[in-house]
Amino acid sequence: MKDNKYRLYFVDAMRAWAILMMLQGHFVDGLLDNAYRDNSNLSFSIWQYFRGITAPVFFTVSGFIFTYLLVRGDQQGFENPRVKKGIKRGLQLLLIGYLLRLNLFGLLKGEIYSSTFLVDVLHCIGLSILGIIGIYLFSSTKKKFVLPLILFATTIVLFVLEPQYKFMDHIYLPEMLANYFTKANGSVFTIFPWFGYATFGAFLSLIFTRFKDYKHLYPVAITTAFAAGFGLILYSSVFVNYLAQTTGLQLFADLFKNNYLFIRLGNVLVVFGVFMTLRRFMLNSTVLKIGSSTLSIYISHFVILYGSLTGLGFYAFLHHSLSPYIVVPGALIFMVACVYSALKYEDNKVAIKAKAGELVQQFSANAEPWIAFTFRLIKETLFRVRVTLIKLFRFAKN
């Protein structure tokens, strides 16, 4: 593989690891029988702990990669071509997120189910990208330290205030919008606090960009990541408890009771440290291709496991019904199937899109007479209705 000194291959490998962890995590969590969900079981506890790391790593890496590419060039503000690409990407993720939750059978009956508007990881990542762009544009005309300062402060504020907004149901908002801020209606993710992990990843990318030519970048980065990571895991709760006792603020007392956000942030930093340490072994082309194909893999897994569009997935038929002896090998097969189908699509994406374009053109050509007939029929009907209303109005006036 041709080496690019500015490409951070370990980040691609992290994203590959995160998507594979997500695949097995969703499969096991969705299909494992409740009888085997025993927190006293060491194997299940270890699996559950590492599953909890997956989403924070994925959001952090997404923010890292996007921002790293955003600030690489010399152009600033709207002149930066990455801004338009990022806006397009963010909106695309939002659209795909909604499309994956559509139900074709419901559409055929003229119904759109409320589950279509629930918020999942794609919605939050898409909105996070748009949020990072907004912060970038706001700070583009200001001092260089403003952008990293806002990103870091956003993470801290969102994490510290989480006990305050966690249970808000936002009933004053339309349900479609409220789903971005509350899980009360069934959303899997909400933009807060998860945007905090994306902004932290963006903050880290600025640090790497600033010191990318520094001779001892990796030794310092690895040491810092492990020290800060284990510090957050072991001592963040102690520090929050100290603040609660010192200030007497209920906010810190509530945060101390469920300090998972800062602990998970520590996990993320440790994962960064591990992958940076092993970066020389992260150059496998398949691993890097998986890391760059996460969207296709995510879509593939959503269709196979959750039955996107049709509802006919493993989740519908085997929900919480399998033993570990079936779930574990099944998860491995599921991972291989999702990755294989997604990579095959990536290899043939150009041809598939070209064929899809031809089919759309053929359909449009064949449907054109019917569309013209339909519009003509609607126009004539509206004209008749208009004439009838005028006659009725005159009759009523007389």
Stockholm file with secondary structure:
# STOCKHOLM 1.0

chainA/1-398         MKDNKYRLYFVDAMRAWAILMMLQGHFVDGLLDNAYRDNSNLSFSIWQYFRGITAPVFFTVSGFIFTYLLVRGDQQGFENPRVKKGIKRGLQLLLIGYLLRLNLFGLLKGEIYSSTFLVDVLHCIGLSILGIIGIYLFSSTKKKFVLPLILFATTIVLFVLEPQYKFMDHIYLPEMLANYFTKANGSVFTIFPWFGYATFGAFLSLIFTRFKDYKHLYPVAITTAFAAGFGLILYSSVFVNYLAQTTGLQLFADLFKNNYLFIRLGNVLVVFGVFMTLRRFMLNSTVLKIGSSTLSIYISHFVILYGSLTGLGFYAFLHHSLSPYIVVPGALIFMVACVYSALKYEDNKVAIKAKAGELVQQFSANAEPWIAFTFRLIKETLFRVRVTLIKLFRFAKN
#=GR chainA/1-398 SS CCCCTTSCHHHHHHHHHHHHHHHHHHHHHHHBCGGGCCTTSHHHHHHHHHHHHHHHHHHHHHHHHHHHHHTSSSCCGGGSHHHHHHHHHHHHHHHHHHHHTCBHHHHHTTCCCGGGGCCCHHHHHHHHHHHHHHHHHHHTTSCTTHHHHHHHHHHHHHHHTHHHHTTCCCTTSCHHHHTTTCSTTCCSCCHHHHHHHHHHHHHHHHHHHHTTTCTTHHHHHHHHHHHHHHHHHHHHHHHHHHHHHHHCCHHHHHHHHTCHHHHHHHHHHHHHHHHHHTGGGCCCHHHHHHHTCHHHHHHHHHHHHHCTBTCCSHHHHHTTCBCHHHHHHHHHHHHHHHHHHHHHHHHTHHHHHHHHHHHHHHHHHHHHHHHHHHHHHHHHHHHHHHHHHHHHHHHHHC
#=GC SS_cons         CCCCTTSCHHHHHHHHHHHHHHHHHHHHHHHBCGGGCCTTSHHHHHHHHHHHHHHHHHHHHHHHHHHHHHTSSSCCGGGSHHHHHHHHHHHHHHHHHHHHTCBHHHHHTTCCCGGGGCCCHHHHHHHHHHHHHHHHHHHTTSCTTHHHHHHHHHHHHHHHTHHHHTTCCCTTSCHHHHTTTCSTTCCSCCHHHHHHHHHHHHHHHHHHHHTTTCTTHHHHHHHHHHHHHHHHHHHHHHHHHHHHHHHCCHHHHHHHHTCHHHHHHHHHHHHHHHHHHTGGGCCCHHHHHHHTCHHHHHHHHHHHHHCTBTCCSHHHHHTTCBCHHHHHHHHHHHHHHHHHHHHHHHHTHHHHHHHHHHHHHHHHHHHHHHHHHHHHHHHHHHHHHHHHHHHHHHHHHC
//
